[in-house]
Each structure stands twice: as structure tokens, then as C-alpha cells.
Amino acid sequence: MEHLTWNKEGHVAIVTIESPPANALSSGILQDLSTVLDEVEKDSTIKTVVLKGEGKFFSAGADIKEFTTLQGESDYAALAKKGQDLFSRIEHFHVPVIASIHGAALGGGLELAMACHVRVVTKQAKLGLPELNLGIIPGFAGTQRLPRYVGIPKAYEMVLTGEPISGEVAASLGLANHAVEEDELDSFSMKLANKFASKSGPSINAVMKLLPFAQTSQFKEGVEAESVEFGKVFGNSDAKEGIAAFIEKRKPNFKDQ
């Protein structure tokens, strides 16, 4: 795999995103992550997964430059659905996945983290969905998962401002399970992973099947609606301007069309 590595320590699989400088979620990373899940599924001795990022960030977002290669509403909606399907697979995985987050989890990076079952963050990490700053919207189920953790009013604020929150605040809101110091992140995440992995495999698998039933019946419909809206918004003039402005490192000039 070009963008990910993974190894096993006892009953824990450690998966590392390695795509500097930002670990941006390109289609290549999404494909590699799918391949890793295939490989983990084949190893019945793995009882927990830890997902982390190499370098400065967990993942600073989707690969914006790759967006410029897409053509038309159907392409945009298809991209959203590809990410949604992969993240749904993570959320319904047969063993728990812990996101171990440092630096930043923004946009698609936060959407990936929210699809994991547990999030451990550094206190200084930045978590947010900045897509509206580019004239687009979250497309990997961010609009559906964020309210589940922080509540609807705070989700409106985070998405509409595009401003990130700190890891410490994320933990206080319930978006993260734990906020720790930078030098404690790896050890804390592994300690938690080993606690999970010390339990009986069949009991872990049963819990992973049961807890998703607590989701509302409208979640699936909401995710499908998000991919449709993502396609519509992504094809408009403001989206093109927002993406161009991001790449050119300037403030976008939105015309509301």
C-alpha cells in the first residue's frame, strides 16, 4: 500500500496514515484503508484497531486538489458515497477502532475519526469541519455524525462557522472520549486498546453488532441526502471559487450561486 502501513502488537492492529504533509484523504488513502480492513478481517486474533497519522496531523482533511479533477454532479455525489460507504464499514466493523488524534482532524479527517468507535485526542489538537469556508459542505457523513456527539446547536455552530475546536473542548462535549498531553497519546491509546483486546472475542463482536442499533432510523436517510446535496453544492460557482481560493491561498469571493 502506498499511503498506509499497519502492524500488529498482540491482539491490536496499529494502522498509520502516511501521506505527508497533511495526510489528506485522497482516493488512494480511502482505497488503502479499505484494503487494510480486508486484511484485518482475515486475522481472527485481532480484537482492536488503533488508527493514527504520521507526521504533524491525524488528517487535515480531504485532498482538495484531487477535487479539481472531478467532472459534474454525478462525480461529486459518487465521491461522497465512496467515503460514506467506507466510513460506514468502519462504524460497523466487527472489532472496535480507536482514532488516536494529534495535530488536526479536519473535514474528511474528522469525518473519518467520527466513524471510529472511540476517539483519543491531544488537548491541543484541532477538530472541525471547515468545508463551508470553501463553498462546499461535508460529504462523508459529517453532517449526520457530528450532531450525535456534540448536539444539534453546537453542530450548527461548528459547521456554519467552519471553525475548529480544541481537543480539550472536544472531550468536554463528548466528541472525544479522552484529551491527553501530546507525549501521552500513543501510550494512552495503546493502553485503552489493550483493555478492549483483553476481553473475549465473541463478546466484543456481539457488542459491536448491538450498539449501532442505538442510532436513529433516519441516519441512513440523512447520509444519503448528504451525498445528494454534496453533489449539488459541489457543482455550483461558489464551490469552484472556494476551492480555487483555497489552492491559491486567498480569501474566496462568494457570489451565492
N, C-alpha and C positions, 0 to 999 in steps of 0.2 A: 504494500500500500504506500502511496506517495505522501499522504498527508497525516496519517495516524500511525502510532505504534501501540502495541499492548503487550503486557507480560502478566504472569500470574505469580502471586505470593500467597502460598497456602491455598485457601478457598476464595481468594479475592483476585479479580481481574482488574488491572490498572490500565486504563485507556488514556492516551495522551494525544491531544491535538497538537500537531507540529507543522504550522503553516505561518511562519513569521512574515511581517511583523505583528499582525493583528489577529492571527488565527481566524480570519474572515471565513464565513461559512459558504464556500464555493460549492458548486455541484459535485466537484471531486471529493470534497470532505464529506458531503452527505452520502455519496456512494461508498466511500471507505468506511464510514460509520455503520452503514448497513452491512457491509462485509464483516466487520468486527462482531456485530450482533449475531450473524450467522455462525461465526467461529465459536463464540461463547456458548451459543445454544448447543453445540455439539459436545461440549465438555461438561458432563454432569457433576463434576467435582466443584465447579464454580458456583458460589452461593451469593456473591455480592459483586457489584461492579463499581469502581471509582472512576469518574470521568474528570479529567483536568486538562489545562492548557499549558503548553511550554512557553517560556519567554515572559513578556510583560503582562499578557492578558489570558483570561479564560477564553473568551471570544468577543471581539469588539464589534461584531455584527455580521451581516451578510456581505457578500462580495459585490459591492456596488458597481464596480467596473464591469463585472460579468452581466449585470442587468442591462447594460447598454447594447448587448448583443441580441437581446430578445426582440421579437417582432410581433406586435399585435396582442389583443386582449386574451386570446386563447393561450398564447405562450406564457403570459404573465400568470394567468389562473393555473396553468399546468405546473409552473414553478412553485406556486403556493401549495398546491395539492401534494407535490412531491415531498416538500418539507413537512407538511401536516401529517402525511401518512407515516413518514419515518418517526416523527416525534410521538405519534400515537402508538407506534410499535414499542418505543421506549417506555411510554407510560404504562403499557400493558405487558411489559416484559415479565418473564417468569421468575426473575430474581430482582432484588432492589438495586437501583442505580443511584449513586450518590454523586452529585455535582460538587466538585471541590474548586471554589471560585476565588481567584485573586485578580487584581488589576481592574478588569472590567468585564461585565456580561451585558452587552448592549444589543438591542434589536434582536436579530436572529440568535445571538449568543444567549440572551436572556430567555428567549423562547425555548431554546434547547435546554437550558437549566431548569425551566419550569416544567418541562416534560419529564425530568428526572424525579425520583420519589422523595429525595432529601437534598437540601442544599446547605453546604457549609461554606461560609464566606469570610474573607478578611474584613476587619472593621472598616478599612479604608477603601474597599472595592466599590466600584460604581456600577449600579444596576439600573437599567432603564430601557424604554422603547422610544428612540428618537426619530422614528420614521416620518412623523408629520413635519419635522424640520426639513425634510427632503421633498415634501409634497406628496408623499405616499402614505400607506398605512401598514401596520404589522400584517404579515401574511402567513406566518407559521403557527397560527392559533394563539397569538399573543393577546388578542382582544378577548379571548374566551378564558384563558388560564389566569391572567393577571387578576381579574376581579375575585377569583376563587381564593386567592391568597391575601390580598390587601383590602378587599371590599370594593364595591362599585364606585363610591365617591372618590376614593384615592386613586382608583384605576383611571377614572375620567381625568383627574388632575395629571397623573403621570403621562398618559398617552397624549393628551391635548397640549401640554407644555413641552413634551419631549425631553424634560429634564430628569437626569438620573438621581437616585437616592444612594446613600452610603450603605455599606454592608451592615453597619450598626443599626441604621434605621430599618433596613430590610428585615433584620431579625426581630425588631420590635413590632413590626407589622405582621409578621408571620410569613413573609416571602422567603426568608431563610430560617433554617432550624437553629443555626448557631452562628455567631460572629466571633472570630478569634483573631489574635495577633498574627501578623504575616508569617513569622517564623514558627508558628504553631499549626499552620493549616494542614500540611501534609500528615503530620503525626496525629492530629485530631481526627482527620478524615479516615485514616487507616485504622485508628482505634475503634471508631464507630463502625467501620466496615467489618472489622473482625468480630465485634459484638454481634452484628447481624449474622455473620457467617458461622458463628459458633452454634447456631440453632439448627434443628433438624431440617434437612432439605425439603421433605414433603410438607412440613408445617409452613415453611417460608413460601413455598409455591402456592399453598392454599390461601395464605394471606394476600399474596399478590393478585390472585383471582378475585378475592372478595372485596377489597377496599374500593376498586373502581366503581362498584355498584352504587357508591355514595354520591356519584356525580349526578347532576340533574339530567332529566331526559332530553333537555333541549341542547345539551352540549354539542352533540353531533350536528344538529341543525345549525347551530351557531358557527361551528367551524366551516361547514360547507358554505354558509352565507359569507363568511370572511373571505374565502378564496374567490368568490364571485365579485365582491366589492373590491378586492385587491386588483383583480383583472381590470375592472372599470377605471379605478383611480390611477392605476399604473399607466394606462394608455392616454391620459389627458396631458394637456400642455404644461400644467404646473409640475407634474411629475418629471417630465423631461427637463424642465428648467431646474427643479430641485436637485436632480441627480447631476446635471451639468455643473451646478454651483458647488456641490459637494466635491466633485472631482477637481474643479478649478480653485477650490478653497476660497470661495467668496459667498456673500450673503445672497440667497435666492430672491428673485423679484417675481413673486406670485401674482397672477392676474385673475385668480379664482375661476379658471376654466381648464 
